[in-house]
Amino acid sequence: MTDRSLDMLIDEVVLGLASDEDRRRLQALAAQDADVASRLEQARQRFAPLDDTATPLPLPEGLWDRIAARLDKADAPAAEVIDLAQVRARLGQWRRAALGAVAACLVMAVALGWSLLSVAEPLVVAVLLDSEGQAVALIESGEDNRTQVTLLERPDLPADRVMQVWTKPDADGPPVSLGLLAGGASRTLTIRGLPAPGPSQLYEITSEPAGGSPTDLPTGPILGVGLAKKPVI
């Protein structure tokens, strides 16, 4: 499964659009892979506002009265008996259709260049440069250190290596890992317990062994590095 197809599966499960088989498959993956579990939780948080904004769909007028009337007919032909399982399934289809319409709008927004995961007004922005001075990534980080990493180049890493993102909240302190870019894809990384990012804060991406640095410090090589700037808003 590619990283993109996994993201699509996660969104479908969170929105209630996935089949029972796909939902069970994702739950099994999340139980075995902490990165998948983290991405699933991020998707749940991202789509949570939909429950607050979605308008409940009323049942057709008189539906339950018609169901009760048919169930009360002792002599009704078997073909006219209402299958409650089908009724529940149809209600579920209505709900999925409503969520699907909202999801389609969100996908369209992404296609137009909006990022659902990005911070609306980042406190700092950093452009990371490689050893040749070429821009390889854009960093946008907000007050809660929710950091959007947008790759501008896709480094050709061996299968046993992974990209790891670091920052230095304290210029005199050690680097702190913000997380891994599994599959070499752009991603939003979330970490708690750090002070809000500020100007001149260092960010870098390094190549590390699969699973991340074994020392909790960068082992390199450095793929991109840069200092944060406060954006003009």
Backbone hydrogen bonds, N-H to C=O, Kabsch-Sander energy under -0.5 kcal/mol:
donor,donor_aa,acceptor,acceptor_aa,energy
6,L,2,T,-2.1
7,D,3,D,-2.0
8,M,4,R,-2.1
9,L,5,S,-2.2
10,I,6,L,-2.5
11,D,7,D,-2.3
12,E,8,M,-2.3
13,V,9,L,-2.4
14,V,10,I,-2.5
15,L,11,D,-2.3
16,G,12,E,-0.6
16,G,13,V,-0.9
17,L,12,E,-3.0
18,A,12,E,-1.2
23,R,19,S,-2.6
24,R,20,D,-2.5
25,R,21,E,-2.2
26,L,22,D,-2.5
27,Q,23,R,-2.3
28,A,24,R,-2.1
29,L,25,R,-2.0
30,A,26,L,-2.8
31,A,27,Q,-1.8
32,Q,28,A,-1.0
32,Q,29,L,-0.6
33,D,29,L,-2.1
37,A,33,D,-2.2
38,S,34,A,-2.3
39,R,35,D,-2.3
40,L,36,V,-2.3
41,E,37,A,-2.1
42,Q,38,S,-2.2
43,A,39,R,-2.0
44,R,40,L,-2.0
45,Q,41,E,-2.1
46,R,42,Q,-2.3
47,F,43,A,-2.3
48,A,44,R,-0.8
50,L,47,F,-1.8
51,D,47,F,-0.5
51,D,48,A,-1.4
52,D,48,A,-0.7
52,D,49,P,-0.5
53,T,49,P,-1.5
54,A,50,L,-2.5
63,L,60,P,-2.0
66,R,62,G,-2.2
67,I,63,L,-2.2
68,A,64,W,-2.7
69,A,65,D,-2.5
70,R,66,R,-2.0
71,L,67,I,-2.3
72,D,68,A,-1.7
73,K,69,A,-0.6
73,K,70,R,-0.8
74,A,72,D,-1.1
76,A,73,K,-1.2
80,E,77,P,-2.0
81,V,78,A,-1.3
84,L,82,I,-0.9
86,Q,83,D,-0.6
87,V,83,D,-1.9
88,R,84,L,-2.8
89,A,85,A,-2.2
90,R,86,Q,-2.5
91,L,87,V,-2.5
92,G,88,R,-2.3
93,Q,89,A,-2.0
94,W,90,R,-2.2
95,R,91,L,-2.1
96,R,92,G,-2.7
97,A,93,Q,-2.6
98,A,94,W,-2.1
99,L,95,R,-2.5
100,G,96,R,-2.9
101,A,97,A,-2.0
102,V,98,A,-1.7
103,A,99,L,-3.0
104,A,100,G,-2.4
105,C,101,A,-1.6
106,L,102,V,-2.0
107,V,103,A,-2.6
108,M,104,A,-2.2
109,A,105,C,-2.0
110,V,106,L,-2.1
111,A,107,V,-2.2
112,L,108,M,-1.4
113,G,110,V,-1.8
114,W,109,A,-2.2
116,L,114,W,-0.5
123,L,141,S,-1.8
124,V,141,S,-1.9
125,V,229,K,-2.9
126,A,139,I,-2.3
128,L,126,A,-0.6
128,L,137,A,-2.7
129,L,225,V,-2.4
130,D,134,Q,-2.3
133,G,130,D,-1.9
136,V,128,L,-3.1
137,A,128,L,-1.2
138,L,150,T,-2.7
139,I,126,A,-3.3
140,E,148,Q,-2.0
141,S,124,V,-2.1
142,G,146,R,-1.3
145,N,142,G,-2.0
147,T,145,N,-0.8
147,T,189,L,-3.2
148,Q,140,E,-3.1
148,Q,146,R,-0.5
149,V,147,T,-0.6
149,V,187,R,-2.8
150,T,138,L,-2.7
150,T,148,Q,-0.6
151,L,149,V,-0.6
152,L,136,V,-2.9
153,E,136,V,-1.6
157,L,155,P,-1.5
161,R,158,P,-1.8
162,V,208,E,-2.8
163,M,181,L,-0.6
164,Q,206,T,-2.4
165,V,179,G,-2.8
166,W,204,E,-3.1
167,T,176,V,-1.9
168,K,202,L,-1.7
171,A,169,P,-0.5
173,G,170,D,-1.9
176,V,167,T,-3.4
178,L,165,V,-3.2
179,G,165,V,-1.0
181,L,163,M,-2.7
182,A,180,L,-1.0
184,G,181,L,-2.2
185,A,182,A,-0.9
187,R,149,V,-1.7
189,L,147,T,-3.3
189,L,187,R,-0.5
200,S,228,A,-3.2
201,Q,198,G,-1.5
202,L,168,K,-0.6
203,Y,226,G,-2.7
204,E,166,W,-2.0
205,I,224,G,-2.7
206,T,164,Q,-2.5
207,S,221,P,-2.5
208,E,162,V,-2.9
208,E,206,T,-0.6
210,A,160,D,-1.7
212,G,209,P,-2.5
216,D,213,S,-0.7
223,L,205,I,-3.0
224,G,205,I,-1.6
225,V,129,L,-1.8
226,G,203,Y,-2.4
228,A,201,Q,-2.3
229,K,125,V,-2.8
233,I,231,P,-0.8
